[in-house]
Amino acid sequence: MFKRNTSVDAVKDFEGSGGKFLNKSGMYNDVTIKALVYDEAENGGAVINFYINHQGEDQVVYGDLRVANKGGAENKIGHETLNELLVVLDVDGLDEPVEAELPIGKKKASKDVMVFEEIAEELVTIKIMNKYSVWNNNIMEKTVISKFYRNDDKATAAEIVLDAEKPGEVALGTKFGKDEEFAQNVKYEDGLTAEQVNAWLKAKKPKGTAGAGAAASSKPSFKKPTKKFGK
């Protein structure tokens, strides 16, 4: 199904801050990753979602971390982002996901999911970016996890790798300081404008407001796992 080994050679340093909920562009400190949830689509695509706690609020972040495309082919960008997380958390790799039950359904009802056992109760700092696009002539909003930082010193994966190679020569947390300046940026796609999206948000996200001529994006459907961890 899925297995990931951490690679220090694969680390790349890519180019307001948030409240309790990770739903707006910004930097979020002291985020506890309670579980990484593996969600595989019927078409072979797969994403990893995040069951986290931030400032006392348990929540699921659907961070658009795609690790497999339609047909099961590896999504390179998604794997690079996942690899950064593993380096930041000092995790050697991920084995196949296992069955588990988490309180992430409606009204926190239990739900059967697949999770990676190697990551649980891990502290990290996360950069979130809001992205707006168009699908079927409707405005779509995504909360994208764009970067991870080691929680205590805000080091990126690239800084951690370089510091291991050249101890004492790297100013850990430098990239975080630069990223923080632009942390509240929002990305607009498919010809959308900030004014168009703001009007849509103000109107409480109605359907059919994307405008004529907007490009269409694809939206995958995901199947539900049926088994429970330990059963």
Secondary structure, DSSP 8 states (H G I E B T S, - for coil): ---EE--STT---------SSS-SSEEEEEEEEEEEEEEEBTTS-EEEEEEEEETTEEEEEEEEEEEE-TTS-B-HHHHHHHHHHHHHHT--EE---EEEEES-SGGG--EEEEE-TT-SSEEEEEEEEEEEEEETTEEEEEEEEEEEE-TTT---HHHHHHHHHSTT-S-TTHHHHHHHTTTT-EEE-TT--HHHHHHHHHTTS-SS-S-TT--------B------TT-
